[in-house]
Structures are given as C-alpha cells and as structure tokens.
Amino acid sequence: MELNDLSEKVLHRFSQTITDKIFLFLQSDKELMQDYLQTVAKKGLDVTNMHLGKAIKIRFNLENDIQREDNPSSTLIKSHQIFQ
C-alpha cells in the first residue's frame, strides 16, 4: 500500500468516529460532564448535542459523511439518538 493511500484510509476512518471520541472525552471528564448536564438542563438534549456536533464540524473542518455511525460508544450520543 502506498503511504498516501494508508494515510487517507486512516484519516477517513478516524474522522468518521471523531464526534463519538469527543463525546467520550466529555463523559470521562468530571468538570466537563457537569457543565454538559447543566447545559442540557437549560437548553435541552437535542439543542446541546446538535450545537456540539456543529462546533466539532467547524473546529476540525469536517464534512457530513453520507453514512452515519450506527453504534456510537458514547452514551451521550446514544441517548440523543433515542429522542430523535
């Protein structure tokens, strides 16, 4: 495999899971999780998660993928999907 092919394959796969990884990071940080829960209480789950998703997209210059990750590891995303 060529180096460019390998790097493209790795980065493509990682970018498909970046939102899930960031929400997992949020879950594991006590202070961030408290802030998240307070924001959800004020703004609602859908608004909070959609705002975070858009911010992630902008910060990392991502584009929406045709297929969505069906089984995220983060319970914050799973709970959001249940209510959609």
Sequence and secondary structure as in RCSB ss.txt:
>XXXX:A:sequence
MELNDLSEKVLHRFSQTITDKIFLFLQSDKELMQDYLQTVAKKGLDVTNMHLGKAIKIRFNLENDIQREDNPSST
LIKSHQIFQ
>XXXX:A:secstr
  HHHHHHHHHHHHHHHHHHHHHHHHHH HHHHHHHHHHHHHH HHHHHHHHHHHHHHHTT    SS  SS S H
HHHHHHHT 
